[in-house]
């Protein structure tokens, strides 16, 4: 542990945590990670990776079968009364009485929440102020997700758990939710996020972890997670200019006139390509150069983990 790690205050900590279900299926297999105060941490993984099972342990909804879990310094299951008033939880899907209005739903929830925000304030936060009198059954799927978020924010939580918060939202609603999450974080709220939208994790997360089959296979900042993956340069050559004329140092994969170069030295490779193009009087069409994306890293990691498991099984 570095001196910087020692100086940070971690409000979420898991150490070798495990969770099993009936029949012996182990959904979480020794996961360890920590989230610092004020940080937004994204927990990613394919369906069945163990994300929701892990988050439920952090929320105190179940006791781990092994390892330790601490939220705000307490065991969230054994010391639930100490932890619950200080956290906000947005589940993948909320269950609301369909005949109640939006306002009635929030007031009902506020009655079970210590120090709840005023109902109007909670609804305005998530852009539902104009739908206050509408019955829940008349809300769209995206509006129900906004209502889920409003209830999670009622108690002004120190730690906020967001499980797939933007599912069902349109592009504008997703961006509005991102802006709200950033404001909450600026005010000191610690956020743990699960999402299938990798763009969302890339835009919001300070750090992230990728789970596969109940294990953390990689963790760090987006830059750290993507650093080991090659960058990409794509372009098209003019008619009559074959890919064989490219410098040998540039590893090119040709798909008709479309060329793709994978490289761990993006700046050097791009400089070499542009120098060759200038000297050869070749105009590169549709030129696009970029570092590896989180999506590429995610798919690569998932594929590598699956291949490793197949080799181990064989």
C-alpha positions as CSV (number, residue, x, y, z in Angstrom):
1,X,0.0,0.0,0.0
2,X,1.4,3.4,-1.0
3,X,1.5,6.5,1.3
4,X,-1.2,8.0,-0.9
5,X,-3.4,4.9,-0.3
6,X,-2.9,5.2,3.4
7,X,-3.9,8.8,3.5
8,X,-7.2,8.2,1.6
9,X,-10.4,7.5,3.5
10,X,-12.1,4.4,2.1
11,X,-15.9,4.3,2.7
12,X,-16.4,1.0,0.9
13,X,-14.1,-1.9,1.4
14,X,-14.4,-5.6,0.4
15,X,-11.8,-8.2,1.1
16,X,-12.0,-11.7,-0.5
17,X,-15.8,-11.5,-0.3
18,X,-17.8,-14.5,-1.4
19,X,-21.5,-15.2,-1.9
20,X,-23.1,-18.5,-2.9
21,X,-26.7,-19.6,-3.7
22,X,-28.6,-22.8,-3.2
23,X,-27.1,-25.6,-5.2
24,X,-23.5,-24.5,-4.5
25,X,-23.4,-21.8,-7.2
26,X,-20.8,-19.2,-6.2
27,X,-21.8,-15.8,-7.7
28,X,-19.0,-13.9,-6.0
29,X,-15.7,-15.6,-5.7
30,X,-13.2,-13.7,-3.7
31,X,-13.8,-10.1,-4.9
32,X,-11.6,-7.3,-3.3
33,X,-11.8,-3.6,-4.0
34,X,-12.1,-0.3,-2.1
35,X,-13.8,3.0,-2.9
36,X,-12.5,6.3,-1.5
37,X,-14.8,9.0,-0.1
38,X,-16.1,11.3,-2.9
39,X,-15.1,8.8,-5.6
40,X,-17.3,7.4,-8.3
41,X,-16.5,3.7,-8.8
42,X,-18.0,1.7,-11.6
43,X,-18.5,-2.1,-11.3
44,X,-18.7,-3.6,-14.7
45,X,-19.2,-7.1,-16.1
46,X,-21.3,-9.2,-18.4
47,X,-24.6,-10.6,-17.4
48,X,-24.1,-13.1,-14.6
49,X,-20.6,-11.7,-13.7
50,X,-21.7,-11.1,-10.0
51,X,-22.2,-7.3,-10.0
52,X,-25.7,-7.3,-8.5
53,X,-24.8,-10.0,-6.0
54,X,-21.8,-7.9,-4.8
55,X,-23.8,-4.7,-4.6
56,X,-26.5,-6.4,-2.5
57,X,-23.8,-7.4,0.0
58,X,-22.6,-3.8,0.2
59,X,-26.2,-2.6,0.7
60,X,-26.6,-5.0,3.6
61,X,-29.3,-7.1,1.9
62,X,-27.4,-10.3,2.4
63,X,-24.6,-11.6,4.6
64,X,-21.4,-12.7,2.7
65,X,-20.5,-16.4,2.9
66,X,-16.8,-15.4,3.2
67,X,-14.6,-12.4,3.4
68,X,-15.4,-9.0,4.8
69,X,-17.5,-6.1,3.7
70,X,-17.4,-2.6,5.3
71,X,-19.4,0.5,4.3
72,X,-18.7,3.7,6.3
73,X,-16.6,1.6,8.6
74,X,-19.4,-0.8,9.5
75,X,-20.7,-4.2,8.5
76,X,-23.7,-3.2,6.4
77,X,-25.6,-6.5,7.3
78,X,-24.8,-6.9,11.0
79,X,-24.8,-3.1,11.7
80,X,-27.6,-2.2,9.3
81,X,-29.2,0.4,11.6
82,X,-25.9,2.4,11.5
83,X,-25.4,2.2,7.8
84,X,-28.9,2.3,6.2
85,X,-29.7,6.0,7.1
86,X,-26.5,7.1,5.5
87,X,-26.8,5.4,2.1
88,X,-29.1,5.7,-0.9
89,X,-30.0,2.7,-3.0
90,X,-31.4,2.7,-6.6
91,X,-32.2,-0.9,-7.5
92,X,-32.4,-2.2,-11.1
93,X,-36.2,-2.1,-10.8
94,X,-38.3,-0.5,-8.2
95,X,-41.8,-1.6,-7.2
96,X,-44.3,1.2,-6.7
97,X,-48.1,1.1,-6.0
98,X,-49.4,1.9,-9.5
99,X,-52.4,3.9,-8.3
100,X,-50.5,6.4,-6.2
101,X,-49.4,9.7,-7.7
102,X,-45.7,10.5,-8.0
103,X,-46.0,12.9,-5.0
104,X,-47.8,10.4,-2.9
105,X,-45.1,7.8,-3.6
106,X,-42.3,10.2,-2.6
107,X,-44.2,11.2,0.6
108,X,-44.8,7.6,1.5
109,X,-41.0,6.8,1.1
110,X,-40.1,10.0,2.9
111,X,-42.0,8.8,5.9
112,X,-39.5,5.9,6.2
113,X,-36.5,8.1,5.6
114,X,-34.5,10.1,8.3
115,X,-34.0,13.8,7.4
116,X,-35.8,13.4,4.0
117,X,-35.6,16.2,1.4
118,X,-38.8,18.1,0.7
119,X,-40.9,16.2,-1.9
120,X,-40.8,19.0,-4.5
121,X,-37.0,19.3,-4.2
122,X,-36.5,15.6,-4.7
123,X,-38.7,15.6,-7.8
124,X,-37.0,18.7,-9.3
125,X,-33.6,17.1,-8.8
126,X,-34.6,14.4,-11.3
127,X,-36.7,16.4,-13.6
128,X,-40.1,15.1,-12.5
129,X,-41.5,18.3,-11.0
130,X,-44.0,18.7,-13.8
131,X,-45.2,15.1,-13.3
132,X,-45.9,15.4,-9.6
133,X,-49.7,14.7,-9.8
134,X,-49.5,11.9,-12.4
135,X,-50.2,8.3,-11.3
136,X,-47.2,6.0,-11.3
137,X,-48.9,3.7,-13.8
138,X,-49.0,6.6,-16.3
139,X,-45.2,7.1,-16.2
140,X,-42.9,6.0,-19.0
141,X,-40.2,3.5,-18.2
142,X,-37.6,6.3,-18.2
143,X,-39.7,8.4,-15.8
144,X,-40.0,5.5,-13.4
145,X,-36.2,5.3,-13.4
146,X,-36.1,9.0,-12.5
147,X,-38.6,8.3,-9.7
148,X,-36.3,5.4,-8.5
149,X,-33.4,7.9,-8.4
150,X,-35.5,10.5,-6.5
151,X,-36.2,8.0,-3.8
152,X,-32.5,7.0,-3.5
153,X,-31.6,10.7,-3.0
154,X,-34.3,11.5,-0.4
155,X,-32.1,11.1,2.6
156,X,-29.1,13.1,1.2
157,X,-26.9,9.9,1.3
158,X,-23.2,9.9,1.9
159,X,-22.9,6.8,-0.2
160,X,-25.1,6.2,-3.2
161,X,-25.6,2.8,-4.9
162,X,-26.8,3.1,-8.5
163,X,-27.7,-0.2,-10.2
164,X,-28.1,0.4,-13.9
165,X,-29.5,3.9,-13.3
166,X,-30.1,5.0,-16.9
167,X,-31.7,1.9,-18.3
168,X,-34.8,3.0,-20.3
169,X,-33.8,6.6,-20.5
170,X,-33.4,8.4,-23.8
171,X,-30.2,10.2,-24.7
172,X,-31.3,13.5,-23.1
173,X,-32.4,11.8,-19.9
174,X,-29.1,9.8,-19.7
175,X,-27.1,13.0,-20.0
176,X,-29.3,14.8,-17.4
177,X,-28.7,11.9,-15.0
178,X,-24.9,12.1,-15.6
179,X,-25.0,15.8,-14.8
180,X,-26.9,15.2,-11.6
181,X,-24.5,12.4,-10.5
182,X,-21.5,14.7,-11.2
183,X,-23.2,17.4,-9.0
184,X,-23.8,14.9,-6.2
185,X,-20.1,13.8,-6.4
186,X,-18.9,17.4,-6.3
187,X,-20.9,17.8,-3.1
188,X,-19.0,14.9,-1.5
189,X,-21.3,11.9,-2.3
190,X,-19.5,8.6,-2.9
191,X,-21.1,6.7,-5.8
192,X,-20.9,3.0,-6.7
193,X,-22.3,2.5,-10.2
194,X,-23.1,-0.6,-12.1
195,X,-24.0,-0.2,-15.8
196,X,-24.0,-1.9,-19.1
197,X,-23.3,1.4,-20.9
198,X,-19.6,1.4,-21.1
199,X,-19.7,5.0,-22.4
200,X,-21.4,5.9,-19.1
201,X,-18.6,4.4,-17.1
202,X,-16.0,6.0,-19.3
203,X,-17.7,9.4,-18.8
204,X,-18.3,9.2,-15.1
205,X,-16.0,6.9,-13.3
206,X,-12.8,7.9,-11.4
207,X,-11.9,4.2,-11.2
208,X,-13.6,1.0,-12.2
209,X,-13.4,-2.8,-11.9
210,X,-14.4,-5.4,-14.4
211,X,-15.9,-8.7,-13.0
212,X,-16.1,-12.0,-14.7
213,X,-17.6,-15.1,-13.2
214,X,-17.6,-13.6,-9.7
215,X,-14.0,-12.4,-9.8
216,X,-12.4,-9.0,-10.3
217,X,-10.2,-9.5,-13.4
218,X,-8.9,-5.9,-13.7
219,X,-9.3,-2.6,-11.9
220,X,-8.0,1.0,-12.1
221,X,-8.7,4.2,-14.0
222,X,-10.1,4.0,-17.5
223,X,-6.6,4.9,-18.8
224,X,-5.0,2.2,-16.7
225,X,-7.5,-0.5,-17.9
226,X,-7.1,0.5,-21.5
227,X,-3.3,1.1,-21.5
228,X,-2.4,-2.5,-22.3
229,X,-4.6,-2.6,-25.4
230,X,-3.3,-1.3,-28.7
231,X,-4.5,2.0,-30.2
232,X,-6.1,2.0,-33.7
233,X,-5.4,3.9,-36.9
234,X,-7.9,3.5,-39.7
235,X,-7.9,5.0,-43.2
236,X,-8.5,4.3,-46.9
237,X,-5.9,4.4,-49.6
238,X,-6.6,5.9,-53.0
239,X,-7.3,3.6,-56.0
240,X,-4.1,2.2,-57.4
241,X,-2.2,2.4,-54.1
242,X,-1.8,-1.1,-52.6
243,X,-1.4,-1.7,-48.9
244,X,2.0,-3.3,-49.7
245,X,3.4,0.2,-50.3
246,X,3.0,1.0,-46.6
247,X,6.2,1.0,-44.4
248,X,6.9,-2.5,-43.1
249,X,7.0,-1.1,-39.5
250,X,3.3,-0.4,-39.7
251,X,1.4,-3.6,-39.2
252,X,-1.6,-3.1,-41.5
253,X,-4.7,-5.3,-41.9
254,X,-6.3,-4.6,-45.2
255,X,-10.0,-5.1,-45.8
256,X,-10.3,-4.0,-49.4
257,X,-9.3,-0.3,-49.6
258,X,-9.8,0.0,-45.8
259,X,-6.7,-0.2,-43.7
260,X,-6.4,-0.8,-39.9
261,X,-3.2,-0.5,-38.0
262,X,-3.0,-1.7,-34.4
263,X,-0.1,-0.1,-32.4
264,X,1.1,0.5,-28.8
265,X,3.0,3.6,-30.1
266,X,0.1,5.7,-31.4
267,X,2.0,9.0,-31.8
268,X,5.1,7.4,-33.4
269,X,3.1,5.2,-35.7
270,X,0.8,8.1,-36.8
271,X,3.8,10.3,-37.4
272,X,5.4,7.6,-39.5
273,X,2.2,7.1,-41.5
274,X,1.8,10.8,-42.2
275,X,5.4,11.2,-43.2
276,X,5.1,8.3,-45.6
277,X,1.9,9.8,-47.1
278,X,3.5,13.2,-47.6
279,X,6.6,11.8,-49.2
280,X,4.6,9.4,-51.4
281,X,2.0,12.1,-52.3
282,X,-0.8,9.9,-51.1
283,X,-4.0,11.3,-49.7
284,X,-5.3,9.2,-46.8
285,X,-9.1,9.2,-46.9
286,X,-11.3,8.9,-43.7
287,X,-8.3,9.0,-41.4
288,X,-9.2,8.1,-37.8
289,X,-6.7,7.5,-35.0
290,X,-7.6,6.8,-31.4
291,X,-6.5,5.1,-28.2
292,X,-8.2,1.8,-27.2
293,X,-11.8,2.4,-25.9
294,X,-13.1,1.0,-22.7
295,X,-15.5,-1.1,-24.8
296,X,-12.6,-2.7,-26.6
297,X,-10.8,-3.4,-23.4
298,X,-13.9,-4.8,-21.8
299,X,-14.6,-7.2,-24.7
300,X,-10.9,-8.2,-24.8
301,X,-10.8,-8.9,-21.1
302,X,-14.0,-10.9,-21.2
303,X,-12.8,-13.0,-24.1
304,X,-9.4,-13.6,-22.5
305,X,-11.0,-14.7,-19.2
306,X,-13.3,-17.1,-21.0
307,X,-10.5,-18.6,-23.1
308,X,-8.4,-19.0,-19.9
309,X,-11.3,-20.9,-18.2
310,X,-11.7,-23.2,-21.3
311,X,-8.0,-24.1,-21.2
312,X,-8.2,-24.7,-17.4
313,X,-11.2,-26.9,-17.8
314,X,-9.5,-28.9,-20.7
